[in-house]
Structures are given as C-alpha cells and as structure tokens.
Amino acid sequence: MASTPKSSRWRFVAIPSALLSLVLLGQQSVFDSILPLASDVPAVTVAADEEATPDCGPVVAEDDPVRQRAERLASLGVERWHAAGLKGAGVKIAVLDTGFRGYQEHLGKALPAKVKTRCFRNDGNLEARDSQHGVLCGEVLHALAPAAEIMFATWEPSSPDQFLQAVQWARSEGAQVISCSVIMPSWSDCEGGGAIHARLAKLLGDGEKSGDLLCFASAGNTARRHWCGEFKDDGKGWHEWEPDRSENRLRPWGVGERVSVELCCPAGCRYQVLVRDTTDKVDVGQATSSGSAERNCAIVRFNPELSHRYRVKVKLVQGPAKPFHLTTLGGELDVATHNGSIPFPGDGAAVLAVGAVDEEGRRQNYSSCGPNSPRPKPDFVAPVPFTTLWRDRPFTGTSAAAPQAAGLAALCWGRHPEWKASQVREAMRAWARDLGPRGHDHETGHGLVMLPTP
C-alpha cells in the first residue's frame, strides 16, 4: 500500500449533518459544478446545479502546510524531478472548470505569473460563479509542474457545445494536457457512450498523432449517491431497488443545497423518475427520459426542507426494461451501488479518470468506481487531501486527484517532448503503484500515480 509520512496526516472533525451546510456556507470551491441536460431534451428544466465535495469543510490541517506540501511532492516522486531541473517547461495545461473567482489575486503565487483565459459563457464572465474550484485545480498543477504554462477555460452550465468549444480552444492553443474536475452525469449514457463523448474523443484524438491531448478527469464523488443495474418490476410498474422495496430513501445534505436526481439509460426505453416528500406526502418533482439515442436522461431537481424525508421511485413507461443509472447530487441514497458510478467525462474511453485514495492507499468511500466504460475504469488514483497554501482547509475529493495526475503527465512530457500522448499515457500506467488486487481493479484502476527516478 502506498503511504505518505505520518506527519502529513489530516484530522477529520465530525460535524452533524444539520450543521454541515453552515460550515460550508461562504467557503470557496467547496462545490463542483454539475451541468444538466441541454434544452433539446424534452421534459427537463435546464438550470445549473452544484455538487458538494465530501468532507471538504470539516477537514483541519494538523501540521505546517509548507512541509505537508513538500512531503506530498516527495511521495509522488516529484521532488526528485524538480531537483533534476524537470519542472514541465514547454508544456501547456488547460484547466476546464466553472470556478475561477478571484484568480488574479493568486497570480505569481499559487498560480503562474500569467494565465491565459477564455470564457465561453454567454455573459463572457470567467468569474461569474462564486467559486474558486478551478483556482485550486490550477494550484495543484502549478505545485507539481511550476514551469508549465496553465490556461483556464469555462463555459455556460447548460451547454455541452460550449464545453466542447473549450476543449477545441485548448487544442488550438497548443495544450497537451487537460485537467477537468467538473462532472456532468447527464451528458453520457453513464457507460462511456453518447454523442457528446463521440465528439470529445474526436477532439482529443487517439494519442497517436501530433497535437493529440491527454485529458484527466475526476472520477467523481458519487459512489454513495449512485445506483445502476437491471430494472426489476415490483408488479406495479415500479422498480425494486432491493427485494420488496420500490422506494429508495434520499437523504439531502442540508437545507439550501439543491438536490438533483439524474437517470440515464440506453435508447429505446423511457423511464420516469419521481421524488416524493413523505413528510408532507406530496411529490416534489418528476421527469421522464426522452427515449432518444442522443441522450436518454431524466432529471428532477428540488430544494429540500429541514427535517423532511424524501423517497425516489423509478417506473418503466415505454419500451423494453433496460439497465439504468441513477445519480443523486446534493444527497445520498440508502440503496446505492458504488460499481459503475463514474460520470461524464471520466467514463469515456478517450478520457483518463482519476479516483481518490487516502494516505494509506485505500479508496476514499465517496470515490466513484468502474466498470462503466469501453476502457477499464478508473484509470488511476491519487492521494487526497492536497495542501493549499492560501486557505486553511486543504483541497480534497476526486477534484484534487485529477490535477495531480495531469501535473505528473506534464512533467513526463516536459522530460520527453518527442513523445506522443499515447506514450505518456502508457508510461504513467507502467509507473503507477499497484494497489489492491494485482493489476487493474474497479476501485483503484492501474494504481497510484507516481514518477520514477528521472
């Protein structure tokens, strides 16, 4: 098992769920953006949503952050590369995110002195969201590859087209590495397929040609908020989550945090998602998937009430009973399956999904798992939390794992500028420290990202 020095451990302070939203209130980069279906999908209201990063608020550092940062870099093998003068020079990394508020305050410190930016939002405002999530991702990259050039790009929350334009922009600007710690569950079939994945894969390339990119994405923090499997009729048309149970309790994280329930399934069938407030005995929302081959998804969003209880039900309304995925954002499910819980973009074969482990190499219980892709998933894991030098709390969740892998790729490419993207990818697989069962597994992938002696 991989480990970092004992002095770099973190103390996790338990906070009652009723108080968690107060702890997180006003904190920057606590939330990952969740992007919903575009307006061309019937029966779905388009609106931005947010997903809390687990345990981000209650984490308290016990040690000097500068020393903790140095210990992390040493544990990944980065310290030796820096000592050899290998710091990612000549490599460009694009951070695709939706939280860059106040990034200029960190230029020349947590970030490089200059950062090229591009906003694809309709309002043209890179800093529109009150979040510094993308700044934190940039800080991780700059810590690992301080000589690399970093670029920031954001997009309109409801527009997959603009997301793809951001990828195209990164490629046109000469980026070799993309780091994306934003998840959009409804943008794929949750099995690595769909029209958006096909377009993304074409933009990234197969890794064999000049200009092809490596895209590292967070595996997602949805392991305890996801269910997938075959539809099982309870005799009344509703799905049985387990024997004699056609309602799945949904526990929101707190008042003021909107909950989103998102179902994705193959084309040719239509499912209805219904969320009921069992305290008031009223339905708070329902939606039906379109049945189309483009994106067959249904989303219900609602604002939870204090001390209320909620249940999720799924009904087959048309077509054959095909397997489906259901993901909740802003709450947890009583009946959940961590397998197959990696969302877009990490579920795509052209994207490298990075999960999160603790300092002993154990999967964080929220870190999403495979298999749900044409390629074995996740691809890698990285240790979290990651120390940030400009706020009291460290950066955690799989959001902090993806830029660590991207930063190591940048160092590798700086050392071997003649390599193709596929060569960098294969080198990282060979260097990864295997965790768990021998070989690839659905919890820790090919292993812990690591650099060899340069």
C-alpha positions as a Python dict, from the first residue, in 0.01 Angstrom:
ca = {
    (1, 'M'): (0, 0, 0),
    (2, 'A'): (118, 349, -76),
    (3, 'S'): (166, 586, 215),
    (4, 'T'): (293, 929, 292),
    (5, 'P'): (480, 1029, 607),
    (6, 'K'): (277, 1015, 926),
    (7, 'S'): (334, 1383, 991),
    (8, 'S'): (126, 1471, 687),
    (9, 'R'): (-195, 1316, 817),
    (10, 'W'): (-517, 1512, 844),
    (11, 'R'): (-766, 1518, 1128),
    (12, 'F'): (-1128, 1472, 1020),
    (13, 'V'): (-1366, 1653, 1251),
    (14, 'A'): (-1718, 1511, 1268),
    (15, 'I'): (-1991, 1770, 1216),
    (16, 'P'): (-2363, 1691, 1243),
    (17, 'S'): (-2534, 1689, 904),
    (18, 'A'): (-2773, 1961, 1013),
    (19, 'L'): (-2478, 2192, 1068),
    (20, 'L'): (-2273, 2092, 765),
    (21, 'S'): (-2435, 2346, 535),
    (22, 'L'): (-2349, 2621, 785),
    (23, 'V'): (-1988, 2506, 793),
    (24, 'L'): (-1970, 2517, 415),
    (25, 'L'): (-2157, 2845, 379),
    (26, 'G'): (-1948, 3111, 212),
    (27, 'Q'): (-1649, 2881, 154),
    (28, 'Q'): (-1497, 2900, -190),
    (29, 'S'): (-1451, 2590, -411),
    (30, 'V'): (-1649, 2362, -182),
    (31, 'F'): (-1878, 2280, -474),
    (32, 'D'): (-1814, 2114, -810),
    (33, 'S'): (-2039, 2235, -1090),
    (34, 'I'): (-2288, 1988, -1227),
    (35, 'L'): (-2402, 2056, -1579),
    (36, 'P'): (-2755, 1948, -1675),
    (37, 'L'): (-2916, 1840, -1995),
    (38, 'A'): (-2934, 2086, -2280),
    (39, 'S'): (-3267, 2237, -2376),
    (40, 'D'): (-3315, 2000, -2668),
    (41, 'V'): (-3410, 1719, -2428),
    (42, 'P'): (-3784, 1705, -2350),
    (43, 'A'): (-3932, 1714, -2001),
    (44, 'V'): (-3619, 1855, -1835),
    (45, 'T'): (-3575, 2202, -1695),
    (46, 'V'): (-3230, 2340, -1773),
    (47, 'A'): (-3057, 2500, -1477),
    (48, 'A'): (-2715, 2491, -1317),
    (49, 'D'): (-2670, 2265, -1017),
    (50, 'E'): (-2398, 2204, -761),
    (51, 'E'): (-2240, 1901, -601),
    (52, 'A'): (-2071, 1928, -263),
    (53, 'T'): (-1725, 1782, -235),
    (54, 'P'): (-1739, 1534, 56),
    (55, 'D'): (-1553, 1622, 379),
    (56, 'C'): (-1415, 1945, 236),
    (57, 'G'): (-1547, 2166, 512),
    (58, 'P'): (-1464, 1960, 822),
    (59, 'V'): (-1100, 1885, 728),
    (60, 'V'): (-849, 2059, 954),
    (61, 'A'): (-472, 2064, 897),
    (62, 'E'): (-260, 1940, 1190),
    (63, 'D'): (79, 2036, 1057),
    (64, 'D'): (269, 2307, 875),
    (65, 'P'): (119, 2330, 523),
    (66, 'V'): (451, 2408, 354),
    (67, 'R'): (604, 2092, 495),
    (68, 'Q'): (294, 1892, 409),
    (69, 'R'): (317, 2014, 51),
    (70, 'A'): (683, 1913, 31),
    (71, 'E'): (605, 1569, 172),
    (72, 'R'): (331, 1514, -84),
    (73, 'L'): (560, 1612, -371),
    (74, 'A'): (826, 1376, -237),
    (75, 'S'): (576, 1088, -205),
    (76, 'L'): (477, 1128, -571),
    (77, 'G'): (839, 1137, -688),
    (78, 'V'): (805, 1500, -795),
    (79, 'E'): (1077, 1632, -562),
    (80, 'R'): (1346, 1430, -744),
    (81, 'W'): (1232, 1560, -1082),
    (82, 'H'): (1236, 1919, -961),
    (83, 'A'): (1586, 1869, -820),
    (84, 'A'): (1692, 1748, -1164),
    (85, 'G'): (1553, 2067, -1321),
    (86, 'L'): (1247, 1891, -1468),
    (87, 'K'): (951, 2116, -1396),
    (88, 'G'): (726, 2087, -1701),
    (89, 'A'): (888, 2355, -1916),
    (90, 'G'): (742, 2374, -2266),
    (91, 'V'): (416, 2203, -2170),
    (92, 'K'): (73, 2370, -2173),
    (93, 'I'): (-205, 2254, -1943),
    (94, 'A'): (-567, 2363, -1976),
    (95, 'V'): (-793, 2367, -1669),
    (96, 'L'): (-1157, 2330, -1770),
    (97, 'D'): (-1373, 2436, -1477),
    (98, 'T'): (-1653, 2670, -1371),
    (99, 'G'): (-1497, 2832, -1062),
    (100, 'F'): (-1227, 3094, -1120),
    (101, 'R'): (-1348, 3376, -895),
    (102, 'G'): (-1054, 3593, -782),
    (103, 'Y'): (-786, 3400, -973),
    (104, 'Q'): (-582, 3715, -1042),
    (105, 'E'): (-509, 3752, -670),
    (106, 'H'): (-310, 3428, -689),
    (107, 'L'): (-101, 3504, -998),
    (108, 'G'): (268, 3476, -924),
    (109, 'K'): (194, 3283, -603),
    (110, 'A'): (-34, 2979, -608),
    (111, 'L'): (-57, 3022, -986),
    (112, 'P'): (196, 3118, -1254),
    (113, 'A'): (258, 3489, -1306),
    (114, 'K'): (45, 3474, -1621),
    (115, 'V'): (-255, 3254, -1706),
    (116, 'K'): (-424, 3261, -2046),
    (117, 'T'): (-803, 3252, -2013),
    (118, 'R'): (-1106, 3201, -2233),
    (119, 'C'): (-1472, 3223, -2136),
    (120, 'F'): (-1742, 3054, -2342),
    (121, 'R'): (-2026, 3164, -2117),
    (122, 'N'): (-2297, 3378, -2275),
    (123, 'D'): (-2216, 3663, -2036),
    (124, 'G'): (-1843, 3644, -2114),
    (125, 'N'): (-1760, 3645, -1742),
    (126, 'L'): (-1492, 3392, -1646),
    (127, 'E'): (-1554, 3465, -1277),
    (128, 'A'): (-1935, 3457, -1283),
    (129, 'R'): (-1970, 3174, -1031),
    (130, 'D'): (-1877, 3243, -670),
    (131, 'S'): (-1632, 2953, -664),
    (132, 'Q'): (-1256, 2905, -664),
    (133, 'H'): (-1268, 2538, -751),
    (134, 'G'): (-1074, 2589, -1074),
    (135, 'V'): (-818, 2806, -895),
    (136, 'L'): (-749, 2517, -657),
    (137, 'C'): (-702, 2280, -951),
    (138, 'G'): (-458, 2530, -1102),
    (139, 'E'): (-267, 2550, -775),
    (140, 'V'): (-217, 2172, -771),
    (141, 'L'): (-86, 2181, -1127),
    (142, 'H'): (148, 2471, -1056),
    (143, 'A'): (285, 2295, -748),
    (144, 'L'): (369, 1984, -948),
    (145, 'A'): (475, 2144, -1276),
    (146, 'P'): (582, 2503, -1189),
    (147, 'A'): (740, 2569, -1530),
    (148, 'A'): (436, 2459, -1730),
    (149, 'E'): (201, 2713, -1885),
    (150, 'I'): (-151, 2700, -1744),
    (151, 'M'): (-471, 2808, -1917),
    (152, 'F'): (-823, 2850, -1775),
    (153, 'A'): (-1145, 2798, -1968),
    (154, 'T'): (-1510, 2796, -1861),
    (155, 'W'): (-1847, 2756, -2031),
    (156, 'E'): (-2220, 2803, -1989),
    (157, 'P'): (-2352, 2541, -1744),
    (158, 'S'): (-2627, 2420, -1976),
    (159, 'S'): (-2419, 2393, -2293),
    (160, 'P'): (-2222, 2083, -2390),
    (161, 'D'): (-2142, 2260, -2718),
    (162, 'Q'): (-1956, 2531, -2527),
    (163, 'F'): (-1772, 2270, -2322),
    (164, 'L'): (-1653, 2110, -2644),
    (165, 'Q'): (-1557, 2453, -2776),
    (166, 'A'): (-1340, 2493, -2466),
    (167, 'V'): (-1168, 2165, -2548),
    (168, 'Q'): (-1120, 2279, -2908),
    (169, 'W'): (-975, 2609, -2784),
    (170, 'A'): (-729, 2427, -2559),
    (171, 'R'): (-612, 2217, -2851),
    (172, 'S'): (-581, 2517, -3082),
    (173, 'E'): (-370, 2695, -2819),
    (174, 'G'): (-125, 2406, -2809),
    (175, 'A'): (-234, 2244, -2483),
    (176, 'Q'): (-105, 1890, -2441),
    (177, 'V'): (-280, 1815, -2113),
    (178, 'I'): (-635, 1890, -1994),
    (179, 'S'): (-745, 1873, -1632),
    (180, 'C'): (-1121, 1869, -1570),
    (181, 'S'): (-1263, 1819, -1221),
    (182, 'V'): (-1621, 1901, -1316),
    (183, 'I'): (-1870, 1619, -1366),
    (184, 'M'): (-2182, 1618, -1582),
    (185, 'P'): (-2364, 1285, -1525),
    (186, 'S'): (-2642, 1352, -1776),
    (187, 'W'): (-2405, 1419, -2065),
    (188, 'S'): (-2350, 1049, -2139),
    (189, 'D'): (-2527, 715, -2107),
    (190, 'C'): (-2312, 657, -1794),
    (191, 'E'): (-2136, 380, -1986),
    (192, 'G'): (-1890, 598, -2174),
    (193, 'G'): (-2113, 639, -2476),
    (194, 'G'): (-2329, 902, -2640),
    (195, 'A'): (-2296, 1181, -2893),
    (196, 'I'): (-2101, 1417, -2666),
    (197, 'H'): (-1843, 1152, -2587),
    (198, 'A'): (-1800, 1081, -2958),
    (199, 'R'): (-1731, 1449, -3029),
    (200, 'L'): (-1499, 1480, -2730),
    (201, 'A'): (-1298, 1174, -2835),
    (202, 'K'): (-1252, 1321, -3182),
    (203, 'L'): (-1121, 1648, -3035),
    (204, 'L'): (-878, 1472, -2801),
    (205, 'G'): (-750, 1229, -3063),
    (206, 'D'): (-637, 870, -3020),
    (207, 'G'): (-297, 972, -2886),
    (208, 'E'): (-101, 864, -3192),
    (209, 'K'): (-86, 1192, -3380),
    (210, 'S'): (88, 1521, -3319),
    (211, 'G'): (-141, 1757, -3132),
    (212, 'D'): (-343, 1484, -2961),
    (213, 'L'): (-421, 1558, -2596),
    (214, 'L'): (-435, 1373, -2266),
    (215, 'C'): (-747, 1460, -2069),
    (216, 'F'): (-755, 1378, -1697),
    (217, 'A'): (-1095, 1397, -1527),
    (218, 'S'): (-1209, 1347, -1171),
    (219, 'A'): (-1368, 1005, -1130),
    (220, 'G'): (-1646, 1173, -931),
    (221, 'N'): (-1754, 1172, -567),
    (222, 'T'): (-2074, 978, -634),
    (223, 'A'): (-2000, 625, -508),
    (224, 'R'): (-2256, 657, -227),
    (225, 'R'): (-2503, 851, -438),
    (226, 'H'): (-2542, 620, -735),
    (227, 'W'): (-2736, 309, -833),
    (228, 'C'): (-2710, 103, -1150),
    (229, 'G'): (-2848, -228, -1263),
    (230, 'E'): (-3136, -407, -1429),
    (231, 'F'): (-3492, -282, -1392),
    (232, 'K'): (-3691, -512, -1165),
    (233, 'D'): (-4068, -468, -1175),
    (234, 'D'): (-4242, -481, -836),
    (235, 'G'): (-4565, -593, -1006),
    (236, 'K'): (-4699, -237, -1020),
    (237, 'G'): (-4457, -99, -1277),
    (238, 'W'): (-4213, 49, -1025),
    (239, 'H'): (-3851, -57, -989),
    (240, 'E'): (-3745, -267, -689),
    (241, 'W'): (-3416, -133, -553),
    (242, 'E'): (-3393, -445, -340),
    (243, 'P'): (-3649, -717, -257),
    (244, 'D'): (-3986, -567, -154),
    (245, 'R'): (-3851, -210, -169),
    (246, 'S'): (-3969, 15, -452),
    (247, 'E'): (-3874, 341, -275),
    (248, 'N'): (-3514, 449, -223),
    (249, 'R'): (-3465, 694, 61),
    (250, 'L'): (-3279, 1010, -39),
    (251, 'R'): (-3103, 1200, 240),
    (252, 'P'): (-3024, 1561, 141),
    (253, 'W'): (-2706, 1708, 288),
    (254, 'G'): (-2871, 2022, 415),
    (255, 'V'): (-3125, 2297, 368),
    (256, 'G'): (-3024, 2545, 99),
    (257, 'E'): (-2838, 2283, -109),
    (258, 'R'): (-3043, 2194, -412),
    (259, 'V'): (-3074, 1824, -482),
    (260, 'S'): (-3061, 1680, -832),
    (261, 'V'): (-3171, 1325, -918),
    (262, 'E'): (-3047, 1218, -1261),
    (263, 'L'): (-3131, 897, -1450),
    (264, 'C'): (-2957, 784, -1770),
    (265, 'C'): (-3039, 475, -1974),
    (266, 'P'): (-2991, 328, -2324),
    (267, 'A'): (-3202, 441, -2615),
    (268, 'G'): (-3527, 264, -2693),
    (269, 'C'): (-3685, 277, -2348),
    (270, 'R'): (-3832, 552, -2133),
    (271, 'Y'): (-3817, 576, -1757),
    (272, 'Q'): (-3997, 810, -1520),
    (273, 'V'): (-3821, 941, -1207),
    (274, 'L'): (-4042, 1054, -920),
    (275, 'V'): (-3926, 1218, -595),
    (276, 'R'): (-4173, 1229, -308),
    (277, 'D'): (-4167, 1428, 15),
    (278, 'T'): (-4304, 1165, 253),
    (279, 'T'): (-4324, 1415, 538),
    (280, 'D'): (-4578, 1634, 359),
    (281, 'K'): (-4698, 1343, 143),
    (282, 'V'): (-4651, 1536, -182),
    (283, 'D'): (-4449, 1477, -498),
    (284, 'V'): (-4172, 1738, -530),
    (285, 'G'): (-4093, 1655, -891),
    (286, 'Q'): (-4098, 1403, -1171),
    (287, 'A'): (-3938, 1371, -1515),
    (288, 'T'): (-3941, 1119, -1799),
    (289, 'S'): (-3649, 1031, -2024),
    (290, 'S'): (-3680, 1104, -2394),
    (291, 'G'): (-3601, 757, -2527),
    (292, 'S'): (-3369, 909, -2789),
    (293, 'A'): (-3028, 784, -2892),
    (294, 'E'): (-2868, 1123, -2829),
    (295, 'R'): (-2919, 1146, -2452),
    (296, 'N'): (-3184, 940, -2282),
    (297, 'C'): (-3194, 1106, -1941),
    (298, 'A'): (-3446, 1237, -1686),
    (299, 'I'): (-3364, 1489, -1412),
    (300, 'V'): (-3561, 1601, -1106),
    (301, 'R'): (-3432, 1896, -901),
    (302, 'F'): (-3573, 2033, -578),
    (303, 'N'): (-3483, 2236, -271),
    (304, 'P'): (-3516, 2017, 41),
    (305, 'E'): (-3700, 2124, 355),
    (306, 'L'): (-3548, 2091, 701),
    (307, 'S'): (-3620, 1753, 868),
    (308, 'H'): (-3827, 1629, 574),
    (309, 'R'): (-3790, 1277, 437),
    (310, 'Y'): (-3766, 1201, 66),
    (311, 'R'): (-3801, 889, -147),
    (312, 'V'): (-3706, 817, -509),
    (313, 'K'): (-3912, 591, -735),
    (314, 'V'): (-3848, 479, -1095),
    (315, 'K'): (-4109, 348, -1339),
    (316, 'L'): (-4073, 198, -1685),
    (317, 'V'): (-4321, 386, -1906),
    (318, 'Q'): (-4226, 267, -2256),
    (319, 'G'): (-4013, 8, -2430),
    (320, 'P'): (-3811, -286, -2300),
    (321, 'A'): (-3672, -287, -1946),
    (322, 'K'): (-3308, -191, -1998),
    (323, 'P'): (-3043, -128, -1730),
    (324, 'F'): (-3020, 228, -1600),
    (325, 'H'): (-2801, 454, -1386),
    (326, 'L'): (-2937, 693, -1125),
    (327, 'T'): (-2714, 954, -960),
    (328, 'T'): (-2805, 1198, -684),
    (329, 'L'): (-2624, 1526, -634),
    (330, 'G'): (-2656, 1706, -303),
    (331, 'G'): (-2766, 1396, -112),
    (332, 'E'): (-2710, 1025, -57),
    (333, 'L'): (-2915, 714, -132),
    (334, 'D'): (-2997, 442, 118),
    (335, 'V'): (-2960, 176, -152),
    (336, 'A'): (-2653, 255, -360),
    (337, 'T'): (-2403, 72, -580),
    (338, 'H'): (-2052, 212, -600),
    (339, 'N'): (-1967, -1, -903),
    (340, 'G'): (-2026, 178, -1232),
    (341, 'S'): (-2056, 520, -1068),
    (342, 'I'): (-1804, 720, -1276),
    (343, 'P'): (-1987, 1004, -1457),
    (344, 'F'): (-1907, 1211, -1767),
    (345, 'P'): (-1642, 1289, -1871),
    (346, 'G'): (-1441, 1027, -1680),
    (347, 'D'): (-1648, 735, -1810),
    (348, 'G'): (-1532, 799, -2167),
    (349, 'A'): (-1269, 576, -2324),
    (350, 'A'): (-1076, 879, -2451),
    (351, 'V'): (-1055, 1032, -2100),
    (352, 'L'): (-838, 927, -1806),
    (353, 'A'): (-1048, 905, -1489),
    (354, 'V'): (-869, 966, -1158),
    (355, 'G'): (-1011, 848, -827),
    (356, 'A'): (-913, 941, -472),
    (357, 'V'): (-735, 738, -204),
    (358, 'D'): (-619, 820, 147),
    (359, 'E'): (-257, 829, 259),
    (360, 'E'): (-259, 453, 312),
    (361, 'G'): (-372, 387, -44),
    (362, 'R'): (-732, 300, 46),
    (363, 'R'): (-1011, 425, -176),
    (364, 'Q'): (-1199, 717, -26),
    (365, 'N'): (-1552, 589, 28),
    (366, 'Y'): (-1701, 861, -193),
    (367, 'S'): (-1463, 799, -486),
    (368, 'S'): (-1652, 662, -787),
    (369, 'C'): (-1568, 323, -932),
    (370, 'G'): (-1590, 132, -1259),
    (371, 'P'): (-1672, -61, -1464),
    (372, 'N'): (-1887, 155, -1690),
    (373, 'S'): (-1678, 230, -1997),
    (374, 'P'): (-1529, 63, -2305),
    (375, 'R'): (-1196, 107, -2122),
    (376, 'P'): (-1123, -25, -1768),
    (377, 'K'): (-1210, 247, -1514),
    (378, 'P'): (-1088, 431, -1319),
    (379, 'D'): (-752, 475, -1488),
    (380, 'F'): (-557, 598, -1184),
    (381, 'V'): (-594, 720, -829),
    (382, 'A'): (-416, 999, -640),
    (383, 'P'): (-393, 1077, -266),
    (384, 'V'): (-613, 1343, -111),
    (385, 'P'): (-636, 1589, 57),
    (386, 'F'): (-384, 1812, -122),
    (387, 'T'): (-245, 2104, 76),
    (388, 'T'): (-335, 2451, -43),
    (389, 'L'): (-118, 2741, 73),
    (390, 'W'): (-379, 3018, 57),
    (391, 'R'): (-665, 2889, 272),
    (392, 'D'): (-695, 2698, 598),
    (393, 'R'): (-859, 2387, 453),
    (394, 'P'): (-689, 2151, 211),
    (395, 'F'): (-834, 2059, -128),
    (396, 'T'): (-998, 1717, -133),
    (397, 'G'): (-1234, 1489, -322),
    (398, 'T'): (-1156, 1342, -663),
    (399, 'S'): (-1140, 1706, -776),
    (400, 'A'): (-798, 1725, -611),
    (401, 'A'): (-690, 1389, -754),
    (402, 'A'): (-728, 1466, -1127),
    (403, 'P'): (-488, 1765, -1141),
    (404, 'Q'): (-222, 1563, -960),
    (405, 'A'): (-226, 1307, -1241),
    (406, 'A'): (-233, 1585, -1500),
    (407, 'G'): (65, 1754, -1334),
    (408, 'L'): (270, 1434, -1345),
    (409, 'A'): (183, 1393, -1713),
    (410, 'A'): (311, 1746, -1776),
    (411, 'L'): (641, 1664, -1605),
    (412, 'C'): (672, 1348, -1812),
    (413, 'W'): (602, 1533, -2137),
    (414, 'G'): (850, 1804, -2041),
    (415, 'R'): (1113, 1535, -1995),
    (416, 'H'): (1021, 1363, -2323),
    (417, 'P'): (885, 1633, -2558),
    (418, 'E'): (918, 1400, -2855),
    (419, 'W'): (669, 1151, -2709),
    (420, 'K'): (316, 1104, -2835),
    (421, 'A'): (21, 1129, -2599),
    (422, 'S'): (-14, 751, -2607),
    (423, 'Q'): (345, 708, -2491),
    (424, 'V'): (293, 940, -2195),
    (425, 'R'): (-25, 752, -2105),
    (426, 'E'): (146, 413, -2120),
    (427, 'A'): (444, 537, -1919),
    (428, 'M'): (212, 658, -1645),
    (429, 'R'): (43, 320, -1635),
    (430, 'A'): (380, 146, -1607),
    (431, 'W'): (493, 382, -1329),
    (432, 'A'): (171, 363, -1125),
    (433, 'R'): (198, 183, -792),
    (434, 'D'): (-45, -107, -794),
    (435, 'L'): (-300, -106, -511),
    (436, 'G'): (-549, -371, -404),
    (437, 'P'): (-578, -683, -623),
    (438, 'R'): (-293, -732, -867),
    (439, 'G'): (-346, -547, -1192),
    (440, 'H'): (-629, -313, -1278),
    (441, 'D'): (-927, -308, -1046),
    (442, 'H'): (-1252, -111, -1042),
    (443, 'E'): (-1166, 86, -728),
    (444, 'T'): (-804, 199, -777),
    (445, 'G'): (-752, 146, -1150),
    (446, 'H'): (-395, 85, -1262),
    (447, 'G'): (-279, 226, -930),
    (448, 'L'): (-142, 532, -757),
    (449, 'V'): (10, 791, -989),
    (450, 'M'): (384, 805, -938),
    (451, 'L'): (704, 921, -1103),
    (452, 'P'): (1021, 708, -1121),
    (453, 'T'): (1371, 839, -1063),
    (454, 'P'): (1438, 1073, -1359),
}
